[in-house]
């Protein structure tokens, strides 16, 4: 099944625009009268009949709706940008495929590359959601300063920070399956002691992701897998 993405839902009609419109009509060559599936990224899958194809949009009549509720036990990762942007993009893509709820991207003292191509990450998230047959689009939040992130993530019940320079308990040994959980993943040079202490003062528990020394993007995927499975 191929899924298209659109948030432009008006009554019984869904409007597909931009790259989704081009992919639907030019690449896949769907025509008026064809049945397609469209998600709004918020848990609804619309079964639609294409009514009209114009130069700029495809209008579709909704013939049915399926809903999938998100789990209350949300899993989130807060991660620092990487020197090589393609590695952060790889993390985002795989995290969405696994089923992450939210992604926070923050700058810390040892972050080497401060800028992030937000538009490209948004496109990757949408593409990964559709490819993995999910219909809930993860939220992505950008935070300039490490200290500011604690305001955004106060809602999480289980709060963990992965560290390299200590011998803490394994994440899988202490995380709760019933709670919403978030793990902080530091930059390539790890968190500074001050940053780690700041996180601990905000209720974070230091955890290990295993005996191996992991790249930042790999640590993010391992942490997410531990939270979910």
C-alpha positions as CSV (number, residue, x, y, z in Angstrom):
1,X,0.0,0.0,0.0
2,X,1.2,3.5,-0.9
3,X,0.4,6.3,1.5
4,X,0.3,10.0,0.6
5,X,0.6,12.8,3.2
6,X,-1.6,15.9,3.5
7,X,-2.9,18.1,6.3
8,X,-5.3,20.0,4.0
9,X,-8.6,18.3,4.9
10,X,-11.8,20.2,4.4
11,X,-15.0,18.4,5.1
12,X,-15.1,15.3,2.8
13,X,-12.2,16.5,0.7
14,X,-8.4,16.1,1.0
15,X,-6.1,18.2,-1.1
16,X,-2.7,16.9,-2.0
17,X,-0.1,19.5,-3.0
18,X,3.6,20.1,-3.7
19,X,5.8,17.1,-4.0
20,X,3.1,14.7,-2.9
21,X,0.9,15.9,-5.8
22,X,3.7,15.4,-8.3
23,X,4.5,12.0,-6.9
24,X,0.9,10.9,-7.0
25,X,0.1,12.1,-10.5
26,X,3.4,12.4,-12.4
27,X,5.5,9.5,-10.9
28,X,2.8,7.0,-10.0
29,X,0.4,8.3,-12.8
30,X,-2.8,8.1,-10.7
31,X,-5.8,9.4,-12.5
32,X,-9.2,10.8,-11.7
33,X,-11.4,8.0,-10.3
34,X,-8.5,6.0,-8.8
35,X,-8.5,5.1,-5.1
36,X,-5.6,6.2,-3.0
37,X,-4.7,6.4,0.7
38,X,-3.8,9.6,2.4
39,X,-2.8,10.3,6.0
40,X,-2.8,13.5,8.0
41,X,0.1,12.3,10.1
42,X,-2.1,12.5,13.2
43,X,-3.5,9.0,13.3
44,X,-6.0,9.1,10.5
45,X,-5.8,7.2,7.2
46,X,-8.2,8.5,4.6
47,X,-9.4,6.1,1.8
48,X,-10.0,8.5,-1.1
49,X,-11.2,8.7,-4.6
50,X,-9.4,11.2,-6.8
51,X,-12.0,13.8,-7.9
52,X,-9.9,16.3,-9.9
53,X,-6.2,16.7,-10.9
54,X,-5.1,20.3,-11.6
55,X,-1.7,21.7,-12.3
56,X,-1.0,22.4,-8.6
57,X,-3.1,20.0,-6.6
58,X,-5.0,16.7,-6.5
59,X,-8.4,16.9,-4.8
60,X,-9.8,13.7,-3.3
61,X,-13.2,12.7,-2.0
62,X,-13.0,10.8,1.3
63,X,-14.8,7.4,1.1
64,X,-13.6,6.0,4.4
65,X,-11.5,6.8,7.5
66,X,-9.3,4.5,9.7
67,X,-7.9,5.7,13.0
68,X,-4.9,4.5,14.9
69,X,-4.4,5.8,18.4
70,X,-0.9,6.5,19.6
71,X,0.3,4.7,22.7
72,X,0.3,6.7,25.9
73,X,3.8,5.4,26.6
74,X,5.7,7.7,24.2
75,X,9.4,7.3,23.4
76,X,11.6,10.3,22.6
77,X,15.2,11.0,21.9
78,X,17.0,14.3,22.4
79,X,20.2,14.3,20.3
80,X,22.9,16.8,19.4
81,X,23.7,17.6,15.7
82,X,26.6,15.8,14.2
83,X,29.6,17.1,12.2
84,X,28.5,15.0,9.2
85,X,24.8,16.0,8.6
86,X,24.1,12.8,6.7
87,X,24.6,10.8,10.0
88,X,21.9,12.8,11.8
89,X,19.6,12.4,8.8
90,X,20.2,8.6,9.0
91,X,19.3,8.6,12.7
92,X,16.1,10.6,12.0
93,X,15.0,8.2,9.2
94,X,15.6,5.0,11.2
95,X,14.1,6.4,14.4
96,X,10.9,7.2,12.5
97,X,10.8,3.8,11.0
98,X,11.2,2.2,14.5
99,X,8.4,4.3,15.8
100,X,9.7,7.3,17.7
101,X,7.2,9.7,19.2
102,X,9.3,12.9,19.3
103,X,12.8,14.0,18.4
104,X,14.6,16.9,20.0
105,X,17.7,18.4,18.4
106,X,19.8,20.6,20.7
107,X,23.2,22.3,20.8
108,X,25.6,21.6,23.6
109,X,29.0,22.9,24.5
110,X,30.8,20.1,22.4
111,X,28.4,20.3,19.4
112,X,30.7,20.8,16.4
113,X,28.1,21.7,13.9
114,X,25.4,24.1,15.1
115,X,23.3,24.4,12.0
116,X,20.7,21.9,10.8
117,X,18.8,21.7,7.5
118,X,15.3,21.7,9.1
119,X,13.4,21.5,5.8
120,X,15.4,18.4,4.7
121,X,14.8,16.7,8.1
122,X,11.0,17.4,7.8
123,X,11.0,15.8,4.4
124,X,12.9,12.8,5.7
125,X,10.4,12.3,8.6
126,X,7.4,12.4,6.2
127,X,9.1,10.0,3.8
128,X,10.1,7.6,6.6
129,X,6.6,7.7,8.1
130,X,5.0,6.7,4.8
131,X,7.6,4.1,3.9
132,X,7.1,2.3,7.3
133,X,3.3,2.4,6.9
134,X,2.9,4.6,10.0
135,X,0.2,7.3,10.0
136,X,1.4,9.2,13.1
137,X,4.1,11.8,12.2
138,X,6.6,12.3,15.0
139,X,7.2,15.8,16.3
140,X,10.6,17.4,15.8
141,X,11.7,20.2,18.0
142,X,14.9,22.3,17.6
143,X,16.4,23.8,20.8
144,X,19.4,26.2,20.5
145,X,20.7,25.9,24.0
146,X,21.1,22.7,26.1
147,X,19.6,24.3,29.2
148,X,16.4,25.3,27.3
149,X,15.5,21.7,26.5
150,X,14.4,20.9,30.0
151,X,11.3,23.1,29.7
152,X,10.1,21.2,26.6
153,X,10.6,17.7,28.0
154,X,9.2,18.2,31.5
155,X,6.2,16.1,30.5
156,X,8.2,12.9,30.3
157,X,8.0,10.6,33.3
158,X,11.1,8.5,32.6
159,X,14.1,10.8,32.0
160,X,17.6,9.3,31.2
161,X,20.9,10.6,30.0
162,X,23.4,8.3,28.4
163,X,27.0,8.8,29.4
164,X,30.4,7.3,28.4
165,X,32.5,8.4,31.3
166,X,30.9,6.3,34.1
167,X,29.6,2.9,35.0
168,X,25.8,3.4,35.3
169,X,23.0,0.8,35.1
170,X,21.9,-0.4,31.7
171,X,18.9,1.5,30.3
172,X,16.8,-1.7,29.9
173,X,17.3,-2.6,33.5
174,X,15.6,0.5,34.9
175,X,13.3,2.0,32.3
176,X,9.6,1.6,32.7
177,X,7.4,0.1,29.9
178,X,4.3,1.9,31.2
179,X,5.8,5.5,31.3
180,X,6.6,8.0,28.6
181,X,10.4,8.0,28.3
182,X,13.1,10.2,26.9
183,X,16.9,9.7,26.6
184,X,19.5,12.5,26.1
185,X,22.2,11.6,23.6
186,X,25.3,13.9,23.7
187,X,27.5,15.1,20.8
188,X,30.6,13.2,19.5
189,X,32.6,14.4,22.5
190,X,29.9,13.4,25.0
191,X,28.3,15.8,27.5
192,X,30.5,18.0,29.7
193,X,30.3,17.2,33.5
194,X,28.4,20.5,34.0
195,X,25.8,19.5,31.4
196,X,25.4,16.0,33.0
197,X,25.0,17.5,36.4
198,X,22.5,20.0,35.1
199,X,20.4,17.1,33.7
200,X,20.6,15.1,36.9
201,X,19.4,18.2,38.8
202,X,16.3,18.1,36.5
203,X,15.5,14.6,37.4
204,X,17.5,12.7,34.8
205,X,19.1,9.3,35.6
206,X,22.5,8.4,34.1
207,X,22.3,5.2,32.1
208,X,24.5,3.0,30.0
209,X,23.7,1.7,26.5
210,X,26.0,-1.3,26.7
211,X,29.7,-2.0,26.8
212,X,30.6,-0.7,23.3
213,X,31.5,2.9,22.6
214,X,28.9,4.0,20.2
215,X,28.7,6.8,17.6
216,X,26.1,9.4,18.5
217,X,23.6,8.4,15.8
218,X,24.1,4.7,16.7
219,X,23.6,5.5,20.4
220,X,20.3,7.2,19.5
221,X,19.0,4.1,17.7
222,X,20.1,1.7,20.5
223,X,18.5,3.9,23.1
224,X,15.2,4.0,21.2
225,X,15.2,0.3,20.7
226,X,15.8,-0.3,24.4
227,X,12.9,2.0,25.2
228,X,10.5,0.3,22.8
229,X,11.5,-3.3,22.9
